[in-house]
Amino acid sequence: MLAGEVMRSPAITLRRDDSVRRAIRVLYDHDITAAPVLGEHGELVGMVSEIDLLCGAFTPGVSAPRAVGDVMSRQVSSVEDTTDARVLTDLMITKRVKSVPVLRDERVVGMVSRRDLMALLARSDDELREAVLAALRERYPSDASWEVLVRDGEIDLRGPEGQGPGHVADLLERTVPGVRPARLLG
């Protein structure tokens, strides 16, 4: 599964000169924890998170920052829309970030949050079964004889003769997050 298949698009973005107050409203109204900050030509110049916006807001005697450019993080971890979801997850864990901008040709085309990834893993067995069947139909369009049973994320799979079990298990593991390696039945 690729970042472009998981991302929310279009991304909710802010500008460097947006007010901190506006940024707070945008994050709150869209129920997101961070947003990419774009420069004058639409390029990614930073990220602003809830914690960035809270800095100084509740500290007595401190003058609160006025513009997003004053509080945003300038070092941004981003991925391309063709980045594998495993690489994306590793990046989020390593960098300890909650959301990552997704780029295509150096332009922000979406965002992936930990919540988006969790939603993939929280799918019901029926939803997982449908995702497995869709992946099999895409890979083997002329073979409609797949029998798929999913219980608590574990797959029992019976397919046509001649389909290599290792190849099918690898295909499902790469394309259907949330399923445990397939048990292939004869």
Rosetta blueprint (number, residue, H / E / L):
1 M L
2 L E
3 A H
4 G H
5 E H
6 V H
7 M L
8 R E
9 S L
10 P L
11 A L
12 I L
13 T L
14 L E
15 R E
16 R L
17 D L
18 D L
19 S E
20 V H
21 R H
22 R H
23 A H
24 I H
25 R H
26 V H
27 L H
28 Y H
29 D H
30 H L
31 D L
32 I L
33 T L
34 A E
35 A E
36 P E
37 V E
38 L E
39 G L
40 E L
41 H L
42 G L
43 E L
44 L E
45 V E
46 G E
47 M E
48 V E
49 S E
50 E H
51 I H
52 D H
53 L H
54 L H
55 C L
56 G L
57 A L
58 F L
59 T L
60 P L
61 G L
62 V L
63 S L
64 A L
65 P L
66 R L
67 A E
68 V H
69 G H
70 D H
71 V H
72 M L
73 S E
74 R L
75 Q L
76 V L
77 S L
78 S L
79 V E
80 E E
81 D L
82 T L
83 T L
84 D E
85 A H
86 R H
87 V H
88 L H
89 T H
90 D H
91 L H
92 M H
93 I H
94 T H
95 K H
96 R L
97 V L
98 K L
99 S E
100 V E
101 P E
102 V E
103 L E
104 R E
105 D L
106 E L
107 R E
108 V E
109 V E
110 G E
111 M E
112 V E
113 S E
114 R H
115 R H
116 D H
117 L H
118 M H
119 A H
120 L H
121 L H
122 A L
123 R L
124 S L
125 D H
126 D H
127 E H
128 L H
129 R H
130 E H
131 A H
132 V H
133 L H
134 A H
135 A H
136 L H
137 R H
138 E H
139 R H
140 Y L
141 P L
142 S L
143 D L
144 A L
145 S L
146 W L
147 E E
148 V E
149 L E
150 V E
151 R E
152 D L
153 G L
154 E E
155 I E
156 D E
157 L E
158 R E
159 G L
160 P L
161 E L
162 G L
163 Q L
164 G L
165 P H
166 G H
167 H H
168 V H
169 A H
170 D H
171 L H
172 L H
173 E H
174 R H
175 T H
176 V L
177 P L
178 G L
179 V L
180 R E
181 P E
182 A E
183 R E
184 L E
185 L E
186 G L
